[in-house]
Amino acid sequence: MQARRWLAQLLVAAATLLARPPAGEAQWVEEPGKGWGSLTIYHQDTRHYFGIMGNKRPFVLDGHAVATSGFLTADIGLFPGVDVWIQPSFHRLWFRDAAGRQVSTGPGDARFYLRISPLRALGRAVPLAIRGGVKIPLGDFDVGSPLNPGAGQLIPLGDGQTDYEMLVEMGRSFYPKPLYLMGWLGYRWRAKNTSTGVDYGDERFFLAAAGGELGRVSYKLTLDAIYGEAPRTSGGPAPGAEREILRVNPTLALPLGPGLVEVGVRRPLSGKNLPAGTDFTVGYFTRWALWN
């Protein structure tokens, strides 16, 4: 049971780390009343994970994990140089090993962001933004009763605690050439899980992307990474349990209706204590104007 619960925690960790807004829309803060929306679905099917030394290993007990996650991101400009993001999620997490099968389906945790363009007040049109946000633990995290913790849900749909994030975003457009570069660097403060008493440890993360257009086809190559600290329990820190991941994500997009449909893959290059499977992605992006 302990091994299965550990593998289940890897599943939900993978699901919560999937969320990423469209890279091409990152650092340009939206004008008041204008914004964009995207729906992205990730699917991962794997029998392997990255061990504590970074080596790729098969799940114990012939384990097989499948995670399908959807993220709906909506952005709207509030004031000149200020916009907000909302990102709810939905997961279907499936796990099977020699001991049986477990499936969890339902809403996951949600993220909320406020973003500002600090140089706009100086009259500078530099694509630099600062984004702060919070992840609210809305996903089901039933860990059972203190007397019978095994009675809880084996695969939770969230990680049961609150995260706070701060990011710096920058970019460069090479207009009139259809090329751009962008990226962000961030820090995530992870609050203690009051149900389990586990402090998962803070995380540093970054994303870098280059993209452009070839006729009607848009392309993008993204590299992102997360580096976590060792979690802490009542017994103290747990060295070797840090979660890390470095991934590359090529995507292609085509016009469809009022927006773009995007397909791609996200392949892990290295990691620790996380599933080692490739994510297959499909998404849709569109712009809107709610008021002038």
Long-range contacts (C-beta under 8 A, 24 or more apart in sequence): 1-99, 1-150, 3-60, 3-61, 4-61, 4-63, 4-95, 4-97, 4-99, 4-102, 4-154, 5-154, 7-49, 7-59, 7-60, 7-63, 7-65, 7-95, 7-97, 8-93, 8-95, 8-102, 8-154, 8-155, 8-156, 10-49, 10-65, 10-273, 10-274, 10-275, 11-65, 11-67, 11-93, 11-95, 11-155, 11-275, 12-91, 12-93, 12-139, 12-155, 12-156, 12-157, 12-158, 12-159, 13-159, 13-243, 13-273, 13-274, 14-44, 14-67, 14-274, 14-275, 15-67, 15-69, 15-89, 15-91, 15-93, 15-108, 15-157, 16-89, 16-108, 16-109, 16-135, 16-158, 16-159, 17-226, 17-245, 17-274, 18-42, 18-67, 18-69, 18-71, 18-279, 19-71, 19-87, 19-89, 19-111, 20-71, 20-207, 20-224, 21-73, 21-75, 21-85, 21-87, 22-73, 22-283, 22-285, 23-182, 23-207, 23-209, 23-211, 23-220, 23-222, 24-180, 24-182, 24-209, 24-211, 24-218, 24-220, 25-75, 25-285, 26-129, 26-169, 26-171, 26-182, 26-183, 26-184, 26-207, 27-127, 27-128, 27-129, 27-169, 27-170, 27-171, 27-182, 27-184, 28-127, 28-129, 28-171, 29-77, 29-81, 29-82, 29-83, 29-115, 29-116, 29-117, 29-120, 29-129, 30-75, 30-76, 30-77, 30-83, 31-77, 31-80, 32-77, 32-78, 32-79, 32-80, 32-291, 33-76, 33-77, 33-289, 33-290, 33-291, 33-292, 34-76, 34-77, 34-287, 34-288, 34-289, 34-290, 35-74, 35-75, 35-76, 35-77, 35-83, 35-287, 35-288, 35-289, 35-290, 36-74, 36-75, 36-285, 36-286, 36-287, 36-288, 37-72, 37-73, 37-74, 37-75, 37-285, 37-286, 37-288, 38-72, 38-73, 38-283, 38-284, 38-285, 38-286, 39-70, 39-71, 39-72, 39-73, 39-283, 39-284, 40-70, 40-71, 40-73, 40-262, 40-281, 40-282, 40-283, 41-68, 41-69, 41-70, 41-71, 41-281, 41-282, 41-283, 42-67, 42-68, 42-69, 42-70, 42-71, 42-266, 42-279, 42-280, 42-281, 43-67, 43-68, 43-279, 43-280, 43-281, 44-68, 44-275, 44-277, 44-278, 44-279, 44-280, 45-277, 46-275, 46-276, 46-277, 46-278, 48-275, 48-276, 48-277, 49-273, 49-274, 49-275, 49-276, 50-244, 50-245, 50-268, 50-270, 50-271, 50-272, 50-273, 50-274, 50-275, 50-276, 51-272, 51-273, 52-240, 52-241, 52-272, 52-273, 53-272, 54-244, 54-270, 54-271, 54-272, 56-276, 59-97, 60-97, 61-97, 61-98, 61-99, 62-97, 62-98, 63-95, 63-96, 63-97, 64-95, 64-96, 64-97, 65-93, 65-94, 65-95, 65-275, 65-277, 66-93, 66-94, 66-95, 67-91, 67-92, 67-93, 67-94, 67-275, 68-92, 69-108, 76-290, 80-120, 81-116, 81-117, 81-118, 81-120, 81-121, 82-114, 82-115, 82-116, 82-117, 83-114, 83-115, 84-112, 84-113, 84-114, 84-115, 85-111, 85-112, 85-113, 85-115, 85-131, 85-133, 86-110, 86-111, 86-112, 86-113, 87-111, 87-112, 87-113, 88-138, 89-139, 91-139, 91-157, 93-155, 93-157, 95-154, 95-155, 102-154, 102-155, 103-155, 104-140, 104-153, 104-154, 104-155, 104-156, 104-157, 105-157, 106-139, 106-140, 106-157, 107-138, 107-139, 107-140, 107-157, 108-138, 108-139, 108-157, 108-158, 109-135, 109-136, 109-137, 109-138, 109-139, 109-158, 109-159, 110-135, 110-136, 110-138, 111-135, 111-136, 112-136, 113-165, 115-169, 127-169, 127-170, 127-171, 127-172, 127-173, 127-182, 128-168, 128-169, 128-170, 129-168, 129-169, 129-170, 130-166, 130-167, 130-168, 130-169, 131-165, 131-166, 131-167, 131-169, 131-184, 131-186, 132-164, 132-165, 132-166, 132-167, 133-164, 133-165, 133-167, 134-162, 134-163, 134-164, 134-165, 135-162, 135-163, 135-164, 135-165, 136-162, 137-161, 137-162, 141-195, 143-195, 143-196, 159-193, 159-200, 160-193, 160-195, 160-196, 161-190, 161-191, 161-192, 161-193, 161-194, 161-200, 162-191, 163-188, 163-189, 163-190, 163-191, 164-188, 164-189, 164-191, 165-189, 177-212, 178-212, 178-213, 178-214, 179-210, 179-211, 179-212, 180-210, 180-211, 180-212, 181-208, 181-209, 181-210, 182-208, 182-209, 183-207, 183-208, 183-209, 197-233, 197-234, 198-231, 198-232, 198-233, 199-231, 199-232, 199-233, 200-228, 200-231, 201-228, 201-229, 201-230, 201-231, 201-232, 201-242, 202-228, 202-229, 203-227, 203-228, 203-229, 203-243, 204-228, 216-254, 216-255, 217-252, 217-253, 217-254, 218-252, 218-253, 218-254, 218-260, 218-262, 219-250, 219-251, 219-252, 219-253, 220-249, 220-250, 220-251, 220-253, 220-264, 221-248, 221-249, 221-250, 221-251, 222-248, 222-249, 222-250, 222-251, 222-266, 223-247, 223-248, 223-249, 224-249, 241-273, 242-272, 242-273, 243-271, 243-272, 243-273, 243-274, 244-270, 244-271, 244-272, 244-273, 244-274, 245-270, 245-271, 245-272, 245-274, 246-270, 246-271, 249-279, 249-281, 251-281, 253-285, 256-284, 257-286, 258-286, 258-287, 259-284, 259-285, 259-286, 259-287, 260-284, 260-285, 260-286
